[in-house]
Amino acid sequence: MADAFELNAELRTDKGKGASRRLRRIADLVPGILYGGDKEPLMLSIAHKDLHKACENEAFFSHIITIHAGGNSQEAILKDLQRHPAKDRIMHADFLRIQADQEITVEVPIHFLNEEKCLGVRQHNGMLSRNMNSVQITCLPRNLPEYIAVDVEHMDIGDAIHLSQLQLPEGTAIPELALGEEHDHVVVTINEQKRAEEDGADEAAAPADVPTVAEDEGDESSDDD
């Protein structure tokens, strides 16, 4: 992995909605929790600006994060993030501790490669439809990929790529596929363009409306004046 993420946090003892509101309003901190493994959960507070900046990088959501708090450092992944419904504010963050010998389940982004070279789009006027932008995978922490690559260069009209066809890095799996064939969802397809342009051309070719008698009379009366 190219990027390394670290967060500095403070341990907090105050619990409840009131305490969380005070953290956000007075100190511009985000309440959070670090849990999992064989240790007790830790209540954290993180500077909003630091967490917000980290979240601007897509890789932050699928990377191992080193959290420094209380004089110790622990590795974790971001498990959940709560945002304000109307403002650009992070309200709460959940982090899950990781252990080297225990598998984790993480939502990893999908990157579509060579879209500008796609056969069906470039030569046959097709339309690329992304049905999924991320996929949940299970792996050991050391095998966690930054993203899953999907090359669409050679896809033509009517082609589709399913979950089972993704090229996964070694040591990773998609738990959804273990639930049966009906869970082998479509990731991306190349569809025919709708006939909007032709329909528009037909409308443009239609004869203009003939002026009504009332409109003609109006024109004549104004000329008389």
C-alpha positions in Angstrom: 0.0 0.0 0.0 1.3 3.4 -1.0 -0.3 5.5 1.7 0.1 5.2 5.5 -2.5 6.8 7.7 -2.0 7.9 11.3 -4.4 9.7 13.6 -3.7 11.3 16.9 -6.5 10.9 19.4 -7.3 11.7 23.1 -8.9 9.3 25.5 -12.2 10.5 26.9 -14.2 9.5 29.8 -17.4 11.5 29.4 -20.2 9.5 27.7 -23.6 10.3 26.3 -25.0 12.7 23.8 -24.4 15.8 25.9 -20.7 15.1 26.2 -20.5 14.4 22.5 -22.2 17.7 21.7 -19.8 19.6 23.9 -16.8 18.0 22.1 -18.1 19.0 18.7 -19.2 22.5 19.6 -16.6 23.7 22.1 -13.4 21.9 21.1 -14.1 21.0 17.4 -13.5 17.3 18.2 -15.1 14.2 16.8 -16.2 11.5 19.3 -15.1 8.0 18.4 -14.6 4.5 19.7 -11.9 1.9 19.1 -13.1 -1.6 19.8 -12.4 -5.2 18.9 -9.7 -7.8 19.6 -9.1 -8.9 23.1 -9.0 -5.4 24.6 -11.6 -3.2 26.1 -13.2 -0.5 23.9 -11.6 2.9 24.1 -13.6 6.1 23.9 -11.7 8.6 21.7 -11.8 12.2 20.6 -10.2 13.3 17.4 -9.6 16.7 15.9 -12.2 17.3 13.3 -9.8 18.9 10.9 -7.5 15.9 11.0 -10.2 13.3 10.5 -11.9 15.4 7.8 -8.6 15.8 5.9 -8.0 12.0 6.1 -11.5 11.3 4.7 -10.7 13.3 1.6 -8.5 10.5 0.5 -10.5 7.5 -0.8 -7.7 5.1 0.4 -8.4 6.1 4.0 -11.6 3.9 4.0 -9.7 0.8 3.0 -6.4 1.2 4.7 -5.0 0.1 8.0 -4.8 3.2 10.3 -2.4 3.7 13.2 -4.2 5.4 16.0 -2.1 7.1 18.7 -3.9 7.5 22.0 -3.0 7.4 25.7 0.7 6.9 25.0 0.0 3.7 22.9 -0.4 3.0 19.2 -2.9 0.5 17.8 -3.7 -0.5 14.3 -7.3 -0.4 13.1 -9.7 0.1 10.2 -12.5 2.6 9.9 -15.6 0.6 10.4 -18.3 3.3 10.4 -18.5 7.1 9.9 -21.5 9.2 10.8 -21.9 12.5 9.0 -24.2 15.5 9.6 -27.2 15.2 7.2 -26.9 18.9 6.1 -23.4 20.1 7.0 -19.9 19.1 6.0 -19.3 17.7 9.5 -18.3 14.3 10.8 -20.3 13.4 13.8 -18.8 10.1 15.0 -16.3 7.5 14.0 -16.0 3.8 14.8 -12.6 2.0 14.5 -12.1 -1.7 14.6 -8.8 -3.1 16.0 -7.0 -5.6 13.8 -4.9 -8.6 14.5 -2.4 -9.9 12.0 -3.8 -13.5 12.2 -7.5 -12.6 12.1 -9.4 -11.9 8.9 -11.2 -8.6 8.5 -14.2 -7.6 6.3 -13.8 -4.3 4.5 -15.6 -2.3 1.9 -13.1 -1.6 -0.9 -13.6 0.8 -3.8 -13.7 -0.4 -7.4 -11.6 1.4 -10.0 -12.7 1.1 -13.6 -9.7 1.2 -15.9 -9.5 2.2 -19.6 -12.9 3.7 -19.8 -11.8 6.0 -22.6 -10.6 3.0 -24.6 -13.8 0.9 -24.0 -14.6 -0.9 -27.3 -18.4 -0.7 -26.9 -18.3 3.0 -26.0 -15.6 4.2 -28.5 -16.6 2.2 -31.6 -20.3 1.3 -31.1 -21.7 4.3 -29.3 -22.5 2.3 -26.2 -23.0 3.5 -22.7 -21.0 2.2 -19.7 -23.1 1.6 -16.6 -21.5 1.1 -13.3 -23.8 -0.9 -11.0 -21.3 -1.0 -8.1 -18.6 1.4 -6.9 -17.3 -0.8 -4.1 -17.2 -4.4 -3.0 -17.0 -6.0 0.4 -14.0 -8.3 0.8 -12.6 -10.6 3.5 -8.8 -11.0 4.0 -6.0 -10.9 6.5 -4.8 -7.4 7.2 -1.6 -7.8 5.3 -3.6 -8.7 2.1 -5.9 -5.7 2.3 -5.9 -4.0 -1.2 -6.4 -0.3 -1.7 -8.9 -1.0 -4.5 -10.1 -3.6 -6.9 -9.3 -2.9 -10.5 -11.8 -3.7 -13.3 -10.5 -3.3 -16.9 -13.3 -2.4 -19.3 -11.2 -1.8 -22.4 -12.4 -4.9 -24.3 -16.1 -4.8 -23.3 -18.6 -4.4 -26.1 -22.3 -3.8 -26.3 -24.2 -6.4 -24.1 -21.1 -7.4 -22.1 -21.2 -7.5 -18.3 -18.8 -8.3 -15.5 -20.1 -10.0 -12.4 -18.6 -10.2 -8.9 -17.4 -13.7 -9.6 -15.3 -12.4 -12.6 -13.4 -9.8 -10.6 -9.6 -10.3 -10.5 -9.0 -10.4 -6.8 -5.6 -10.0 -5.1 -4.2 -13.1 -3.6 -5.6 -13.9 -0.2 -8.9 -12.0 -0.6 -12.4 -13.3 -1.1 -15.9 -11.8 -1.6 -18.2 -13.2 1.1 -21.3 -12.3 -0.9 -20.5 -15.1 -3.4 -20.8 -17.7 -0.7 -24.5 -17.0 -0.4 -25.4 -18.4 -3.8 -25.5 -17.7 -7.5 -28.3 -15.1 -7.0 -25.7 -13.0 -5.1 -23.3 -12.9 -8.1 -24.3 -9.3 -8.8 -23.4 -7.3 -12.0 -20.6 -4.9 -11.5 -20.5 -3.1 -14.8 -22.3 -3.4 -18.2 -22.1 -1.9 -21.7 -25.6 -0.9 -22.9 -26.9 0.5 -26.2 -27.6 4.2 -26.2 -31.2 5.3 -26.1 -32.6 6.7 -29.3 -32.9 10.2 -27.8 -31.0 11.8 -30.6 -33.2 10.2 -33.3 -36.4 11.1 -31.5 -35.1 14.7 -31.2 -34.4 14.7 -34.9 -37.9 13.5 -35.7 -39.4 16.2 -33.6 -37.3 18.9 -35.3 -38.5 17.6 -38.7 -42.2 17.9 -37.8 -44.1 20.8 -39.5 -44.6 24.0 -37.6 -48.0 24.7 -36.2 -50.3 26.6 -38.7 -51.4 29.9 -37.3 -55.0 30.0 -36.1 -57.7 32.2 -37.6 -57.7 34.4 -34.5 -54.0 34.9 -34.8 -54.4 35.9 -38.5 -57.1 38.3 -37.7 -55.0 39.9 -35.0 -52.2 40.4 -37.4 -54.5 42.0 -40.0 -56.1 44.3 -37.5 -52.7 45.6 -36.3 -51.7 46.2 -39.9 -54.8 48.2 -40.5 -53.9 50.4 -37.6 
